[in-house]
Amino acid sequence: MFKFKIKKSISLFLLSCLLPSCVFAENLKFTSFGHSSFLIKAGGQSILLNPFKAIGCASNLKETNNIKSDLILASSRLSDEGYNPSNKLMFVDPGVYKFKETIINGIKIPHDRFNGRRFGMSTVWAWKQNNLKIVHMGGAAGDITLTDEIILSRPDILFISIGGGKKGYDGLEAAEIVKKLKPNIIIPVHFKKNKKNQEYCDFSNADLFLKNVSGYKIKSVGKNFQINKKKSKNKLIYIVN
């Protein structure tokens, strides 16, 4: 009887690993390319966020055009966040999309503080990868509506601009968005890390944001890092160096 129970348990485990849910135990693997561009790998697919051309604020960075991915999610078609000269599969317009088994929701939020009159609208993306809800607000600078808040609320991982400038939240604005959305893990983008780095243009450092966000521990990581299901329940701010 005991041997039978062991064999039965092993059989059930092997059967479960044939199901899509088996990949949920896999870590999310992140690679940062600077600016607001990341590659996320997990669950048998790779998603590239905001590829850029190496001009302007990104002139000292390596272009992301040769990065292999299954699809691209871009905040807009501007060259610093939607550069796609090889015409790869890229979602940029607001809407609901399905890629394989992944449902991707894009909503429009102003790319400036003038309701989009200066730089138009950006697309904020929300999707699940490895059963973790991810929201990318790398191109947003305007306030969110109640409907936006419902769609974007309580993500496991939130990417958000914090350094100000013309096309992104400053630290105080980003902190207010965080209070509304209540994310577990925050990955700030578009902020100054050192005076010599041209990438950050007119951005400020992270101080204002960190001063106005409470209840989170700060974790410094390199350009390559991982997040698992267990870590995603912690209140952490990942500062990518």
C-alpha positions as CSV (number, residue, x, y, z in Angstrom):
1,M,0.0,0.0,0.0
2,F,2.8,2.4,0.9
3,K,4.7,1.8,-2.4
4,F,1.4,2.3,-4.3
5,K,0.9,5.7,-2.7
6,I,4.5,6.7,-3.6
7,K,4.1,5.6,-7.2
8,K,0.7,7.4,-7.4
9,S,2.2,10.6,-6.0
10,I,5.0,10.5,-8.5
11,S,2.6,9.8,-11.4
12,L,0.4,12.8,-10.4
13,F,3.5,15.1,-10.2
14,L,4.7,14.0,-13.6
15,L,1.2,14.5,-15.0
16,S,1.0,18.0,-13.5
17,C,4.2,19.0,-15.2
18,L,2.6,18.3,-18.5
19,L,0.1,21.0,-17.8
20,P,0.8,24.8,-18.5
21,S,0.7,25.5,-14.7
22,C,4.0,23.6,-14.3
23,V,5.9,26.6,-15.7
24,F,4.6,28.8,-12.9
25,A,7.5,27.5,-10.7
26,E,10.0,29.0,-13.1
27,N,11.7,32.3,-12.3
28,L,11.0,35.4,-14.3
29,K,14.3,36.4,-15.9
30,F,14.9,40.1,-16.5
31,T,17.6,41.8,-18.6
32,S,17.8,45.6,-18.5
33,F,19.1,47.5,-21.6
34,G,18.8,51.0,-20.0
35,H,16.2,53.7,-20.5
36,S,12.9,51.8,-20.1
37,S,13.8,48.7,-22.1
38,F,13.8,45.2,-20.6
39,L,13.6,41.7,-21.8
40,I,11.5,39.3,-19.8
41,K,11.8,35.6,-20.2
42,A,9.6,32.9,-18.6
43,G,6.8,30.6,-19.3
44,G,8.2,29.6,-22.7
45,Q,8.2,33.1,-24.1
46,S,10.2,36.3,-24.2
47,I,8.8,39.8,-24.3
48,L,10.9,42.9,-25.2
49,L,9.8,46.2,-23.7
50,N,10.4,49.6,-25.3
51,P,13.3,49.0,-27.7
52,F,15.2,52.2,-28.6
53,K,17.4,53.8,-31.2
54,A,20.8,55.0,-29.8
55,I,20.1,58.7,-30.2
56,G,19.4,61.6,-27.8
57,C,19.1,60.4,-24.2
58,A,20.0,56.8,-25.3
59,S,23.0,57.8,-27.5
60,N,25.5,56.0,-25.2
61,L,23.5,52.8,-25.0
62,K,23.6,49.7,-27.2
63,E,20.5,49.4,-29.5
64,T,18.1,46.7,-28.8
65,N,17.1,45.9,-32.4
66,N,19.1,42.6,-32.5
67,I,17.6,41.3,-29.3
68,K,15.6,38.1,-29.9
69,S,12.1,38.0,-28.6
70,D,8.6,36.6,-29.3
71,L,7.0,40.0,-29.3
72,I,7.6,43.7,-28.4
73,L,5.4,45.9,-26.2
74,A,6.1,49.6,-26.8
75,S,4.8,52.7,-25.1
76,S,4.7,54.6,-28.4
77,R,6.4,54.8,-31.8
78,L,8.9,57.4,-30.6
79,S,12.5,56.3,-31.3
80,D,13.4,56.0,-27.6
81,E,10.7,53.5,-26.8
82,G,9.3,52.0,-30.0
83,Y,12.2,51.5,-32.4
84,N,11.4,48.6,-34.7
85,P,13.3,48.9,-38.0
86,S,13.1,45.1,-38.7
87,N,9.3,45.2,-38.4
88,K,9.2,42.5,-35.7
89,L,5.9,41.7,-34.0
90,M,5.2,44.8,-32.0
91,F,2.1,45.9,-30.1
92,V,1.9,49.7,-29.6
93,D,-1.7,50.8,-30.0
94,P,-4.1,50.5,-27.1
95,G,-6.4,47.4,-27.1
96,V,-6.7,43.8,-25.9
97,Y,-4.5,41.3,-27.7
98,K,-3.9,37.6,-27.4
99,F,-0.5,36.1,-28.1
100,K,-0.6,32.3,-27.8
101,E,-2.2,31.9,-24.3
102,T,-1.2,35.4,-23.0
103,I,-3.9,38.1,-22.9
104,I,-2.3,41.6,-23.1
105,N,-4.2,44.7,-22.3
106,G,-3.0,48.1,-23.5
107,I,-4.6,51.4,-22.3
108,K,-3.8,54.9,-23.3
109,I,-2.4,57.5,-20.8
110,P,-1.0,60.9,-21.7
111,H,2.7,61.0,-22.5
112,D,3.0,64.5,-21.0
113,R,1.3,66.7,-18.4
114,F,-0.9,68.4,-21.0
115,N,-3.3,65.6,-21.7
116,G,-1.2,64.4,-24.7
117,R,-1.1,67.7,-26.5
118,R,2.7,67.8,-26.6
119,F,3.9,64.2,-27.0
120,G,0.6,62.4,-27.7
121,M,-0.6,59.4,-25.8
122,S,1.5,56.5,-24.5
123,T,0.3,52.9,-24.1
124,V,0.5,51.3,-20.7
125,W,0.7,47.5,-20.8
126,A,-0.7,44.9,-18.4
127,W,-0.3,41.1,-18.8
128,K,0.4,37.9,-16.9
129,Q,3.6,36.0,-17.4
130,N,4.3,33.0,-15.3
131,N,1.1,33.7,-13.5
132,L,2.4,37.1,-12.3
133,K,0.7,40.3,-13.2
134,I,3.1,42.8,-14.8
135,V,2.3,46.5,-15.6
136,H,4.7,48.6,-17.7
137,M,4.2,52.4,-17.3
138,G,7.5,53.5,-18.8
139,G,6.0,56.0,-21.1
140,A,3.2,57.5,-18.9
141,A,3.2,61.0,-17.5
142,G,-0.5,61.8,-17.0
143,D,-2.9,60.9,-14.3
144,I,-4.9,57.7,-14.5
145,T,-8.7,57.4,-14.5
146,L,-10.7,55.1,-12.2
147,T,-11.1,52.7,-15.0
148,D,-7.4,52.6,-15.6
149,E,-6.9,52.1,-11.9
150,I,-9.2,49.0,-11.9
151,I,-7.3,47.5,-14.9
152,L,-3.8,48.2,-13.5
153,S,-4.4,47.7,-9.8
154,R,-2.4,45.3,-7.6
155,P,0.3,44.2,-10.0
156,D,3.0,41.8,-8.8
157,I,5.5,43.9,-10.8
158,L,5.3,47.5,-11.8
159,F,7.6,49.4,-14.1
160,I,7.3,53.1,-13.7
161,S,9.2,56.3,-14.6
162,I,10.3,58.3,-11.6
163,G,12.8,60.9,-12.8
164,G,10.5,63.5,-14.2
165,G,11.5,65.2,-17.5
166,K,9.1,66.0,-20.3
167,K,7.7,62.5,-20.9
168,G,7.5,60.7,-17.5
169,Y,6.4,61.0,-13.9
170,D,8.6,62.7,-11.4
171,G,9.2,61.1,-8.0
172,L,6.2,62.6,-6.3
173,E,3.8,61.8,-9.2
174,A,5.1,58.2,-9.4
175,A,4.6,57.8,-5.6
176,E,1.0,58.8,-6.0
177,I,0.4,56.3,-8.8
178,V,2.0,53.6,-6.6
179,K,-0.4,54.5,-3.7
180,K,-3.3,53.9,-6.2
181,L,-2.1,50.7,-7.8
182,K,-0.5,49.0,-4.7
183,P,2.1,46.9,-6.5
184,N,4.3,44.4,-4.7
185,I,7.5,44.9,-6.6
186,I,8.4,48.3,-8.2
187,I,11.1,48.6,-10.9
188,P,11.8,52.3,-11.4
189,V,13.0,53.6,-14.8
190,H,14.1,56.9,-16.3
191,F,16.0,58.4,-13.4
192,K,19.5,59.7,-12.9
193,K,22.1,57.3,-11.4
194,N,25.2,59.3,-11.8
195,K,26.2,62.7,-13.3
196,K,28.3,61.3,-16.1
197,N,25.6,59.1,-17.6
198,Q,24.1,60.9,-20.6
199,E,21.3,58.4,-20.8
200,Y,19.4,60.2,-18.0
201,C,19.2,63.6,-19.7
202,D,17.1,66.0,-17.6
203,F,16.0,63.3,-15.1
204,S,16.4,63.6,-11.4
205,N,17.7,60.9,-9.1
206,A,15.5,58.4,-7.2
207,D,15.5,60.4,-3.9
208,L,12.2,62.1,-4.2
209,F,10.4,58.9,-5.2
210,L,12.0,56.9,-2.4
211,K,11.2,59.6,0.2
212,N,7.5,59.5,-0.7
213,V,7.0,55.7,-0.9
214,S,6.7,53.9,2.4
215,G,6.5,50.2,3.3
216,Y,9.0,49.0,0.7
217,K,12.5,47.6,1.1
218,I,15.1,48.7,-1.5
219,K,17.1,46.0,-3.3
220,S,20.0,46.8,-5.7
221,V,20.3,44.4,-8.7
222,G,22.5,44.2,-11.8
223,K,21.3,44.3,-15.3
224,N,20.4,40.7,-15.1
225,F,18.2,39.5,-12.3
226,Q,15.3,37.1,-11.5
227,I,12.0,37.2,-9.6
228,N,10.2,34.1,-8.5
229,K,6.6,33.7,-7.2
230,K,7.6,33.8,-3.6
231,K,9.6,37.0,-4.0
232,S,6.8,38.7,-5.9
233,K,4.7,38.8,-2.7
234,N,7.3,41.0,-0.9
235,K,7.2,44.8,-0.9
236,L,10.4,45.6,-2.8
237,I,11.8,48.3,-4.9
238,Y,14.4,47.0,-7.4
239,I,17.0,49.6,-8.3
240,V,18.8,48.4,-11.4
241,N,22.4,49.4,-11.6
